[in-house]
Amino acid sequence: MIELGLDTFGDMTDGATHAQVVRNVVEQGVLADRVGVDFIGIGEHHREDFAISAPEVVLAAIAARTSRIKLGSAVTVLSSDDPIRVFQRFSTVDAISNGRAEVILGRGSFTESFPLFGFDLSDYERLFEEKLDLFSLLAREKKVTWKGTIHPGLKQQEVFPPTESGTLKTWIGVGGSPESVIRAASYDLPLMLAIIGGAPARFRPFVDLYKQAYDQIGKPTPGIGVHSPGHVAATDELARDQYFAGYRIMHGLVGKSRGWPPLQRADFDRECAHGSMYVGSPETVAKKIAATARALDLTRFDLKYSGGPVPHEVSMEGIRLYGEQVIPMVREILEGRGN
């Protein structure tokens, strides 16, 4: 059965301090647990327009107030972090949550953490490759012997605390390169596709490539997920109006450094109708998620519900509708009991 989750970057909202946004995200996670959402992922950023730079701390706060929802990152920028400390932080969240922690590792589409922590962007690829190699060994929770160029070598090293289950579920976040897909398969890790624009079906070749790698060794894939933006409200029109105002601001802030033109409402509406933006009524969003799940053989779909300065109250209502209405509809459709 497909898992249906939510993601947030802790986007700054009008009139709120960074501290208040962090507290709001905790309340959003608690609500998500209550209404039946399977997973909540919290992204790591180091810039003014996002409040969360230490997802594990926020996840621990949510863990202490919830009982069933899985808790993870979206994503952890492994390239500019220490793999051992990443493992220790998430294994600690796993202990607090009684085994509900996961980590999604990525290179990061934002690069602010590199100069902040003293890393050279020219080492972008090498940092991720070596640190992922080390983390893959740590996640198996056995004594680690490893040698690389960016971290002191380890010999029969134990890392504490271990998880009670003996393994920390680890995903690889992929933005859209075949090399990243092959890397995930080579480490036998589930694949999380970040699809933020265009028709979701265009990512089918990446899914096929991933599956082919597993077919060659005669094993089933460990999981395929998608992370895409969206918002749920009572009607399509209300959902688009609520989300566009904040999303346009966020798009503009990020776009300043990337050369993006200002977002036009017509382009936004087109993406909602035909692309990878899941904005609308519960029925509209459910049908679109189900279509993507079928097209890409998903085991997980995560809706990135925060979209710039969308008010906390609006996000809370969207979370409620997602859990109480969208999730049951998606499962009915995929089980052949709905449209």
Contacts in CASP RR format, 6 or more apart in sequence:
PFRMAT RR
TARGET T0000
AUTHOR 0000-0000-0000
METHOD contacts of the structure
MODEL  1
MIELGLDTFGDMTDGATHAQVVRNVVEQGVLADRVGVDFIGIGEHHREDF
AISAPEVVLAAIAARTSRIKLGSAVTVLSSDDPIRVFQRFSTVDAISNGR
AEVILGRGSFTESFPLFGFDLSDYERLFEEKLDLFSLLAREKKVTWKGTI
HPGLKQQEVFPPTESGTLKTWIGVGGSPESVIRAASYDLPLMLAIIGGAP
ARFRPFVDLYKQAYDQIGKPTPGIGVHSPGHVAATDELARDQYFAGYRIM
HGLVGKSRGWPPLQRADFDRECAHGSMYVGSPETVAKKIAATARALDLTR
FDLKYSGGPVPHEVSMEGIRLYGEQVIPMVREILEGRGN
1 331 0 8 1.000
2 293 0 8 1.000
2 298 0 8 1.000
2 299 0 8 1.000
2 300 0 8 1.000
2 301 0 8 1.000
2 330 0 8 1.000
2 331 0 8 1.000
2 334 0 8 1.000
3 38 0 8 1.000
3 39 0 8 1.000
3 70 0 8 1.000
3 299 0 8 1.000
3 300 0 8 1.000
3 301 0 8 1.000
4 37 0 8 1.000
4 38 0 8 1.000
4 39 0 8 1.000
4 289 0 8 1.000
4 300 0 8 1.000
4 301 0 8 1.000
4 302 0 8 1.000
4 303 0 8 1.000
4 322 0 8 1.000
4 323 0 8 1.000
4 326 0 8 1.000
4 327 0 8 1.000
4 330 0 8 1.000
5 32 0 8 1.000
5 37 0 8 1.000
5 38 0 8 1.000
5 39 0 8 1.000
5 40 0 8 1.000
5 41 0 8 1.000
5 300 0 8 1.000
5 301 0 8 1.000
5 302 0 8 1.000
5 303 0 8 1.000
6 28 0 8 1.000
6 29 0 8 1.000
6 32 0 8 1.000
6 37 0 8 1.000
6 39 0 8 1.000
6 40 0 8 1.000
6 41 0 8 1.000
6 302 0 8 1.000
6 303 0 8 1.000
6 304 0 8 1.000
6 305 0 8 1.000
6 319 0 8 1.000
6 322 0 8 1.000
7 40 0 8 1.000
7 41 0 8 1.000
7 42 0 8 1.000
7 43 0 8 1.000
7 74 0 8 1.000
7 227 0 8 1.000
7 302 0 8 1.000
7 303 0 8 1.000
7 304 0 8 1.000
7 305 0 8 1.000
7 306 0 8 1.000
8 25 0 8 1.000
8 28 0 8 1.000
8 40 0 8 1.000
8 41 0 8 1.000
8 42 0 8 1.000
8 43 0 8 1.000
8 52 0 8 1.000
8 74 0 8 1.000
8 304 0 8 1.000
8 305 0 8 1.000
8 306 0 8 1.000
9 42 0 8 1.000
9 43 0 8 1.000
9 45 0 8 1.000
9 50 0 8 1.000
9 52 0 8 1.000
9 74 0 8 1.000
9 304 0 8 1.000
9 306 0 8 1.000
10 21 0 8 1.000
10 22 0 8 1.000
10 25 0 8 1.000
10 42 0 8 1.000
10 43 0 8 1.000
10 50 0 8 1.000
10 51 0 8 1.000
10 52 0 8 1.000
10 306 0 8 1.000
11 21 0 8 1.000
11 49 0 8 1.000
11 50 0 8 1.000
11 51 0 8 1.000
11 250 0 8 1.000
11 306 0 8 1.000
11 307 0 8 1.000
11 308 0 8 1.000
11 309 0 8 1.000
11 310 0 8 1.000
12 18 0 8 1.000
12 21 0 8 1.000
12 48 0 8 1.000
12 49 0 8 1.000
12 50 0 8 1.000
12 51 0 8 1.000
12 308 0 8 1.000
12 309 0 8 1.000
13 21 0 8 1.000
13 24 0 8 1.000
13 308 0 8 1.000
13 309 0 8 1.000
13 310 0 8 1.000
13 311 0 8 1.000
13 312 0 8 1.000
14 309 0 8 1.000
14 311 0 8 1.000
16 24 0 8 1.000
16 312 0 8 1.000
18 51 0 8 1.000
19 51 0 8 1.000
21 51 0 8 1.000
21 52 0 8 1.000
22 51 0 8 1.000
22 52 0 8 1.000
22 58 0 8 1.000
24 312 0 8 1.000
24 315 0 8 1.000
25 42 0 8 1.000
25 51 0 8 1.000
25 52 0 8 1.000
25 58 0 8 1.000
26 58 0 8 1.000
26 61 0 8 1.000
26 62 0 8 1.000
26 65 0 8 1.000
27 312 0 8 1.000
27 316 0 8 1.000
28 40 0 8 1.000
28 312 0 8 1.000
28 315 0 8 1.000
28 316 0 8 1.000
28 319 0 8 1.000
29 37 0 8 1.000
29 40 0 8 1.000
29 62 0 8 1.000
29 66 0 8 1.000
29 69 0 8 1.000
29 319 0 8 1.000
30 62 0 8 1.000
30 65 0 8 1.000
30 66 0 8 1.000
31 316 0 8 1.000
31 319 0 8 1.000
31 320 0 8 1.000
32 40 0 8 1.000
32 69 0 8 1.000
32 319 0 8 1.000
32 323 0 8 1.000
33 40 0 8 1.000
33 62 0 8 1.000
33 65 0 8 1.000
33 66 0 8 1.000
33 67 0 8 1.000
33 68 0 8 1.000
33 69 0 8 1.000
35 319 0 8 1.000
35 320 0 8 1.000
35 322 0 8 1.000
35 323 0 8 1.000
35 324 0 8 1.000
36 68 0 8 1.000
36 69 0 8 1.000
36 323 0 8 1.000
36 324 0 8 1.000
36 327 0 8 1.000
37 69 0 8 1.000
37 319 0 8 1.000
37 322 0 8 1.000
37 323 0 8 1.000
37 327 0 8 1.000
38 69 0 8 1.000
38 70 0 8 1.000
38 300 0 8 1.000
38 327 0 8 1.000
39 69 0 8 1.000
39 70 0 8 1.000
39 71 0 8 1.000
39 72 0 8 1.000
39 102 0 8 1.000
39 300 0 8 1.000
39 302 0 8 1.000
40 62 0 8 1.000
40 69 0 8 1.000
40 70 0 8 1.000
40 71 0 8 1.000
40 72 0 8 1.000
41 55 0 8 1.000
41 59 0 8 1.000
41 71 0 8 1.000
41 72 0 8 1.000
41 73 0 8 1.000
41 74 0 8 1.000
41 104 0 8 1.000
41 302 0 8 1.000
42 52 0 8 1.000
42 55 0 8 1.000
42 58 0 8 1.000
42 59 0 8 1.000
42 72 0 8 1.000
42 73 0 8 1.000
42 74 0 8 1.000
43 50 0 8 1.000
43 52 0 8 1.000
43 55 0 8 1.000
43 73 0 8 1.000
43 74 0 8 1.000
43 75 0 8 1.000
43 76 0 8 1.000
44 52 0 8 1.000
44 53 0 8 1.000
44 54 0 8 1.000
44 55 0 8 1.000
44 73 0 8 1.000
44 75 0 8 1.000
44 76 0 8 1.000
44 77 0 8 1.000
44 113 0 8 1.000
45 52 0 8 1.000
45 53 0 8 1.000
45 110 0 8 1.000
45 112 0 8 1.000
46 53 0 8 1.000
46 110 0 8 1.000
46 112 0 8 1.000
46 113 0 8 1.000
46 116 0 8 1.000
47 110 0 8 1.000
47 112 0 8 1.000
49 250 0 8 1.000
49 253 0 8 1.000
49 254 0 8 1.000
49 308 0 8 1.000
52 58 0 8 1.000
55 72 0 8 1.000
55 73 0 8 1.000
55 74 0 8 1.000
55 76 0 8 1.000
56 73 0 8 1.000
56 89 0 8 1.000
56 90 0 8 1.000
56 92 0 8 1.000
56 93 0 8 1.000
59 71 0 8 1.000
59 72 0 8 1.000
59 73 0 8 1.000
59 93 0 8 1.000
59 97 0 8 1.000
59 101 0 8 1.000
60 92 0 8 1.000
60 93 0 8 1.000
60 96 0 8 1.000
60 97 0 8 1.000
62 69 0 8 1.000
62 71 0 8 1.000
63 71 0 8 1.000
63 93 0 8 1.000
63 96 0 8 1.000
63 97 0 8 1.000
63 100 0 8 1.000
63 101 0 8 1.000
64 96 0 8 1.000
66 97 0 8 1.000
68 100 0 8 1.000
69 100 0 8 1.000
70 100 0 8 1.000
70 101 0 8 1.000
70 102 0 8 1.000
71 93 0 8 1.000
71 97 0 8 1.000
71 100 0 8 1.000
71 101 0 8 1.000
71 102 0 8 1.000
72 90 0 8 1.000
72 93 0 8 1.000
72 101 0 8 1.000
72 102 0 8 1.000
72 103 0 8 1.000
72 104 0 8 1.000
73 90 0 8 1.000
73 102 0 8 1.000
73 103 0 8 1.000
73 104 0 8 1.000
73 105 0 8 1.000
74 104 0 8 1.000
74 227 0 8 1.000
74 302 0 8 1.000
74 304 0 8 1.000
75 104 0 8 1.000
75 105 0 8 1.000
75 106 0 8 1.000
75 108 0 8 1.000
75 173 0 8 1.000
75 192 0 8 1.000
76 86 0 8 1.000
76 103 0 8 1.000
76 104 0 8 1.000
76 105 0 8 1.000
76 106 0 8 1.000
77 106 0 8 1.000
77 107 0 8 1.000
77 108 0 8 1.000
77 110 0 8 1.000
77 113 0 8 1.000
78 86 0 8 1.000
78 105 0 8 1.000
78 106 0 8 1.000
78 107 0 8 1.000
78 128 0 8 1.000
78 131 0 8 1.000
78 132 0 8 1.000
78 135 0 8 1.000
79 106 0 8 1.000
79 107 0 8 1.000
79 108 0 8 1.000
79 113 0 8 1.000
79 114 0 8 1.000
79 119 0 8 1.000
79 124 0 8 1.000
79 127 0 8 1.000
79 128 0 8 1.000
79 131 0 8 1.000
80 113 0 8 1.000
80 114 0 8 1.000
80 116 0 8 1.000
80 117 0 8 1.000
80 118 0 8 1.000
80 119 0 8 1.000
80 127 0 8 1.000
81 113 0 8 1.000
81 117 0 8 1.000
81 131 0 8 1.000
82 151 0 8 1.000
83 131 0 8 1.000
83 132 0 8 1.000
83 134 0 8 1.000
83 135 0 8 1.000
83 138 0 8 1.000
83 151 0 8 1.000
84 134 0 8 1.000
84 138 0 8 1.000
84 159 0 8 1.000
86 103 0 8 1.000
86 105 0 8 1.000
86 135 0 8 1.000
87 135 0 8 1.000
87 138 0 8 1.000
87 139 0 8 1.000
87 159 0 8 1.000
87 168 0 8 1.000
88 159 0 8 1.000
88 160 0 8 1.000
88 161 0 8 1.000
90 101 0 8 1.000
90 102 0 8 1.000
90 103 0 8 1.000
90 168 0 8 1.000
91 101 0 8 1.000
91 161 0 8 1.000
91 162 0 8 1.000
91 163 0 8 1.000
91 168 0 8 1.000
92 161 0 8 1.000
93 101 0 8 1.000
94 100 0 8 1.000
94 101 0 8 1.000
94 163 0 8 1.000
94 164 0 8 1.000
94 165 0 8 1.000
94 168 0 8 1.000
95 161 0 8 1.000
95 163 0 8 1.000
95 164 0 8 1.000
99 163 0 8 1.000
99 164 0 8 1.000
99 165 0 8 1.000
101 163 0 8 1.000
101 168 0 8 1.000
101 169 0 8 1.000
102 168 0 8 1.000
102 169 0 8 1.000
102 170 0 8 1.000
102 171 0 8 1.000
103 168 0 8 1.000
103 169 0 8 1.000
103 170 0 8 1.000
103 171 0 8 1.000
104 170 0 8 1.000
104 171 0 8 1.000
104 172 0 8 1.000
104 173 0 8 1.000
104 192 0 8 1.000
105 132 0 8 1.000
105 135 0 8 1.000
105 170 0 8 1.000
105 171 0 8 1.000
105 172 0 8 1.000
105 173 0 8 1.000
106 128 0 8 1.000
106 172 0 8 1.000
106 173 0 8 1.000
107 124 0 8 1.000
107 125 0 8 1.000
107 128 0 8 1.000
109 175 0 8 1.000
109 194 0 8 1.000
111 121 0 8 1.000
111 124 0 8 1.000
113 119 0 8 1.000
114 120 0 8 1.000
114 121 0 8 1.000
114 124 0 8 1.000
115 121 0 8 1.000
119 127 0 8 1.000
123 150 0 8 1.000
126 149 0 8 1.000
126 150 0 8 1.000
127 150 0 8 1.000
129 183 0 8 1.000
130 148 0 8 1.000
130 149 0 8 1.000
130 150 0 8 1.000
130 151 0 8 1.000
131 150 0 8 1.000
131 151 0 8 1.000
132 172 0 8 1.000
132 183 0 8 1.000
132 187 0 8 1.000
133 146 0 8 1.000
133 148 0 8 1.000
134 144 0 8 1.000
134 146 0 8 1.000
134 148 0 8 1.000
134 151 0 8 1.000
134 154 0 8 1.000
135 170 0 8 1.000
136 170 0 8 1.000
136 187 0 8 1.000
136 189 0 8 1.000
137 144 0 8 1.000
137 146 0 8 1.000
138 144 0 8 1.000
138 159 0 8 1.000
139 167 0 8 1.000
139 168 0 8 1.000
139 170 0 8 1.000
140 167 0 8 1.000
141 159 0 8 1.000
141 162 0 8 1.000
141 163 0 8 1.000
141 166 0 8 1.000
141 167 0 8 1.000
141 168 0 8 1.000
143 156 0 8 1.000
143 157 0 8 1.000
143 158 0 8 1.000
144 154 0 8 1.000
144 156 0 8 1.000
144 157 0 8 1.000
144 158 0 8 1.000
144 159 0 8 1.000
145 154 0 8 1.000
145 155 0 8 1.000
145 156 0 8 1.000
145 157 0 8 1.000
146 153 0 8 1.000
146 154 0 8 1.000
146 157 0 8 1.000
147 153 0 8 1.000
147 154 0 8 1.000
169 190 0 8 1.000
170 189 0 8 1.000
170 190 0 8 1.000
171 189 0 8 1.000
171 190 0 8 1.000
171 191 0 8 1.000
171 192 0 8 1.000
171 225 0 8 1.000
172 180 0 8 1.000
172 183 0 8 1.000
172 184 0 8 1.000
172 187 0 8 1.000
172 189 0 8 1.000
172 190 0 8 1.000
172 191 0 8 1.000
172 192 0 8 1.000
173 180 0 8 1.000
173 184 0 8 1.000
173 191 0 8 1.000
173 192 0 8 1.000
173 193 0 8 1.000
173 194 0 8 1.000
173 227 0 8 1.000
174 180 0 8 1.000
174 181 0 8 1.000
174 184 0 8 1.000
174 191 0 8 1.000
174 192 0 8 1.000
174 193 0 8 1.000
174 194 0 8 1.000
174 206 0 8 1.000
175 193 0 8 1.000
175 194 0 8 1.000
176 193 0 8 1.000
176 194 0 8 1.000
176 203 0 8 1.000
176 206 0 8 1.000
178 206 0 8 1.000
178 209 0 8 1.000
181 191 0 8 1.000
181 206 0 8 1.000
181 209 0 8 1.000
181 210 0 8 1.000
181 213 0 8 1.000
182 209 0 8 1.000
182 213 0 8 1.000
184 190 0 8 1.000
184 191 0 8 1.000
184 210 0 8 1.000
185 191 0 8 1.000
185 210 0 8 1.000
185 213 0 8 1.000
185 214 0 8 1.000
186 213 0 8 1.000
188 219 0 8 1.000
188 222 0 8 1.000
189 222 0 8 1.000
190 221 0 8 1.000
190 222 0 8 1.000
190 223 0 8 1.000
190 224 0 8 1.000
190 225 0 8 1.000
190 299 0 8 1.000
190 300 0 8 1.000
191 206 0 8 1.000
191 210 0 8 1.000
191 221 0 8 1.000
191 223 0 8 1.000
191 224 0 8 1.000
191 225 0 8 1.000
192 225 0 8 1.000
192 226 0 8 1.000
192 227 0 8 1.000
192 300 0 8 1.000
192 302 0 8 1.000
193 203 0 8 1.000
193 206 0 8 1.000
193 207 0 8 1.000
193 224 0 8 1.000
193 225 0 8 1.000
193 226 0 8 1.000
193 227 0 8 1.000
193 296 0 8 1.000
194 226 0 8 1.000
194 227 0 8 1.000
194 228 0 8 1.000
195 203 0 8 1.000
195 226 0 8 1.000
195 227 0 8 1.000
195 228 0 8 1.000
195 276 0 8 1.000
196 228 0 8 1.000
196 229 0 8 1.000
196 276 0 8 1.000
196 304 0 8 1.000
197 228 0 8 1.000
197 271 0 8 1.000
197 275 0 8 1.000
197 276 0 8 1.000
197 277 0 8 1.000
198 271 0 8 1.000
198 274 0 8 1.000
198 275 0 8 1.000
198 276 0 8 1.000
199 274 0 8 1.000
199 275 0 8 1.000
199 276 0 8 1.000
200 226 0 8 1.000
200 228 0 8 1.000
200 275 0 8 1.000
200 276 0 8 1.000
200 291 0 8 1.000
200 292 0 8 1.000
200 295 0 8 1.000
200 296 0 8 1.000
201 292 0 8 1.000
201 295 0 8 1.000
201 296 0 8 1.000
203 226 0 8 1.000
203 296 0 8 1.000
204 295 0 8 1.000
204 296 0 8 1.000
207 224 0 8 1.000
207 296 0 8 1.000
207 297 0 8 1.000
210 221 0 8 1.000
210 224 0 8 1.000
211 221 0 8 1.000
211 297 0 8 1.000
214 220 0 8 1.000
214 221 0 8 1.000
223 299 0 8 1.000
223 300 0 8 1.000
224 296 0 8 1.000
224 297 0 8 1.000
224 298 0 8 1.000
224 299 0 8 1.000
224 300 0 8 1.000
225 296 0 8 1.000
225 298 0 8 1.000
225 299 0 8 1.000
225 300 0 8 1.000
225 301 0 8 1.000
225 302 0 8 1.000
226 292 0 8 1.000
226 296 0 8 1.000
226 298 0 8 1.000
226 300 0 8 1.000
226 301 0 8 1.000
226 302 0 8 1.000
227 302 0 8 1.000
227 304 0 8 1.000
228 276 0 8 1.000
228 277 0 8 1.000
228 278 0 8 1.000
228 292 0 8 1.000
228 301 0 8 1.000
228 302 0 8 1.000
228 303 0 8 1.000
228 304 0 8 1.000
229 247 0 8 1.000
229 276 0 8 1.000
229 277 0 8 1.000
229 278 0 8 1.000
229 279 0 8 1.000
229 303 0 8 1.000
229 304 0 8 1.000
229 305 0 8 1.000
229 307 0 8 1.000
230 243 0 8 1.000
230 277 0 8 1.000
230 278 0 8 1.000
230 279 0 8 1.000
230 285 0 8 1.000
230 303 0 8 1.000
230 304 0 8 1.000
230 305 0 8 1.000
230 307 0 8 1.000
231 239 0 8 1.000
231 242 0 8 1.000
231 243 0 8 1.000
231 278 0 8 1.000
231 279 0 8 1.000
231 280 0 8 1.000
231 305 0 8 1.000
231 307 0 8 1.000
231 310 0 8 1.000
231 314 0 8 1.000
231 315 0 8 1.000
231 318 0 8 1.000
232 239 0 8 1.000
232 279 0 8 1.000
232 280 0 8 1.000
232 281 0 8 1.000
232 282 0 8 1.000
232 285 0 8 1.000
232 305 0 8 1.000
232 318 0 8 1.000
232 321 0 8 1.000
232 322 0 8 1.000
232 325 0 8 1.000
232 326 0 8 1.000
233 239 0 8 1.000
233 242 0 8 1.000
233 280 0 8 1.000
233 281 0 8 1.000
233 314 0 8 1.000
233 317 0 8 1.000
233 318 0 8 1.000
233 321 0 8 1.000
234 281 0 8 1.000
234 321 0 8 1.000
235 280 0 8 1.000
235 281 0 8 1.000
236 279 0 8 1.000
236 280 0 8 1.000
236 281 0 8 1.000
236 284 0 8 1.000
239 279 0 8 1.000
239 280 0 8 1.000
239 281 0 8 1.000
239 284 0 8 1.000
239 285 0 8 1.000
240 268 0 8 1.000
240 269 0 8 1.000
240 272 0 8 1.000
240 279 0 8 1.000
240 280 0 8 1.000
242 310 0 8 1.000
242 314 0 8 1.000
243 279 0 8 1.000
243 307 0 8 1.000
243 310 0 8 1.000
244 265 0 8 1.000
244 268 0 8 1.000
245 309 0 8 1.000
245 310 0 8 1.000
246 307 0 8 1.000
246 308 0 8 1.000
246 309 0 8 1.000
246 310 0 8 1.000
247 263 0 8 1.000
247 268 0 8 1.000
247 307 0 8 1.000
247 308 0 8 1.000
247 310 0 8 1.000
248 262 0 8 1.000
248 263 0 8 1.000
248 268 0 8 1.000
249 308 0 8 1.000
249 309 0 8 1.000
250 307 0 8 1.000
250 308 0 8 1.000
250 309 0 8 1.000
251 260 0 8 1.000
251 262 0 8 1.000
251 263 0 8 1.000
252 260 0 8 1.000
252 262 0 8 1.000
252 263 0 8 1.000
254 260 0 8 1.000
268 277 0 8 1.000
271 277 0 8 1.000
272 278 0 8 1.000
272 279 0 8 1.000
272 280 0 8 1.000
278 285 0 8 1.000
278 288 0 8 1.000
278 289 0 8 1.000
278 303 0 8 1.000
279 285 0 8 1.000
282 321 0 8 1.000
282 322 0 8 1.000
282 325 0 8 1.000
282 326 0 8 1.000
282 329 0 8 1.000
283 329 0 8 1.000
285 303 0 8 1.000
285 322 0 8 1.000
285 326 0 8 1.000
286 325 0 8 1.000
286 326 0 8 1.000
286 329 0 8 1.000
286 330 0 8 1.000
286 333 0 8 1.000
287 329 0 8 1.000
287 333 0 8 1.000
287 339 0 8 1.000
289 301 0 8 1.000
289 303 0 8 1.000
289 326 0 8 1.000
289 330 0 8 1.000
290 329 0 8 1.000
290 330 0 8 1.000
290 333 0 8 1.000
290 334 0 8 1.000
292 298 0 8 1.000
292 301 0 8 1.000
293 301 0 8 1.000
293 330 0 8 1.000
293 334 0 8 1.000
294 334 0 8 1.000
301 330 0 8 1.000
303 322 0 8 1.000
305 315 0 8 1.000
305 318 0 8 1.000
305 319 0 8 1.000
305 322 0 8 1.000
306 315 0 8 1.000
329 338 0 8 1.000
332 338 0 8 1.000
333 339 0 8 1.000
END
